[in-house]
Amino acid sequence: MDSPNQEMHESIELDSKWPEGQKKIFLAAIEIFAQK
């Protein structure tokens, strides 16, 4: 069973690998998706 902390850690790790521009696009897409 994965803890939420593990998930958060994985997303932080992914975050550091991504170029800044890509990250912004991804976050914007999540916000748009969340509003639907």
N, C-alpha and C positions, 0 to 999 in steps of 0.2 A: 504493500500500500504506500503510494507516494504521499508525502506530506506537502502541504502548500509551500512550505519553505524551500523544498527541493525544486519545485516548479519555478519559484521566484528566482532561485539561484541560476537555473538553466536559462531563463530569459535574460538575466543580467549578463551571463556569459555570451549569449548570442548577441546581445546589445553591443558588447565591446568589439565584436568581429565585424559588425555592419558599418558601412560608410554612413556618414551623418545624413546625407541626402536620402538614402534608401530608408533609413530609420524614420525620417520625418514623413515620407510617403506612407510607410506602413502604419504609423500612429494615426495619420489622417484617415486612412482607410478604416481603421478600427473605430474611430469616432463616428464616421459616416454610417458604418454598419450598426453600431450601437444605437443610433437614433431611429432606425427603421422599426 
